Amino acid sequence: MKVYEVVQGDSDWFICCCGNEAHYDGFFSCDSTGRIVSPTLSADWDGSLYVCYRCGRIIEQRSLEVVGITDEDALLHNTNYDWGKY
């Protein structure tokens, strides 16, 4: 059974279900699996998905809905993400 969750805030400032906010662990642009991607409108990012860096919830910016949880491969990728490389 899927649990429906919505984060608090608005499209510019999230408060995740886990309590994370932008000035704590933050949120990063991501793909549909939760992998951090460069925040450019490219094939990897559709402009609306963000991952909570604390708990791994994937958030749709416009609706504030939690649309998934980051998988283990994406968590490893995120831990080692190098902004200078992408």
N, C-alpha and C positions, 0 to 999 in steps of 0.2 A: 504494500500500500504506500503510495506516494504521499508525503506530508507537504501541505501547502504552506510556504513561508514567504513573508514579505519583510524586507528590511525597513527601518524607519528612515526618515529624512526626505530628501528630494533628489532630483537628478544631479545636483552639484555636491551634495554632502550626504554620505551614507552613515548609518549607525547599524552595523550588522547585528544579527541575532545573538552573536557571541559577545557583543559589547565593543568590538573594534570600531574605531573611527579613523579618519584620514590622518590625524595627528598622532595616532598610536602606531599600530603595525601597518596600516594603510591598505589601499586597494590598487590593483594594477590592471591595465587593459589585458584581456586574455581571449583565447579562442574558445570554442565550445567545450573543450575538455578541461579548461582551467589553466592551460599553459600560458604563461606571460608572453605577450608579443608586443612589439613596438606599437605605440599608439598612433599609427598612421592608417589611413584608409587604404589598406592593402588587401591582398587575398587572405591574409591571416587574421585580420581584425575587421569586424563588421561595424565598429563604431559604437556598440552598445553593451558589450559584455565586460564585466570586471570581476576579478577574483579577490576575495578577502584573504589577505596574507596571513591572518591568524588561524582561521578555521578551514579555509579552502572552499567556502560556498561561492558559487558562480552567480552573479547578480546581473539581471537585465536592467540597464540604467533607466529606461523610460518608465517601466512598470514597477520597478523596485522588487520584482519577484525573484526568488531564489530558483534558478532553473537547473541547478545541478550541484554536484560536489566534485572537487578536483580529484582525479584518480592518482594512483601512486606514481606512475611515470611522470605526470605533470608536476607533482610535488617535487620530485627529484630535479626536474628541469628548472623549476622556479627557484629552488635553493641555490642552484648554480648559475642562474641567469646573469649574463654580463652585458649591461646596457651599452658599453662601448663597442661591443662586437656586433650589435644589430642595428 
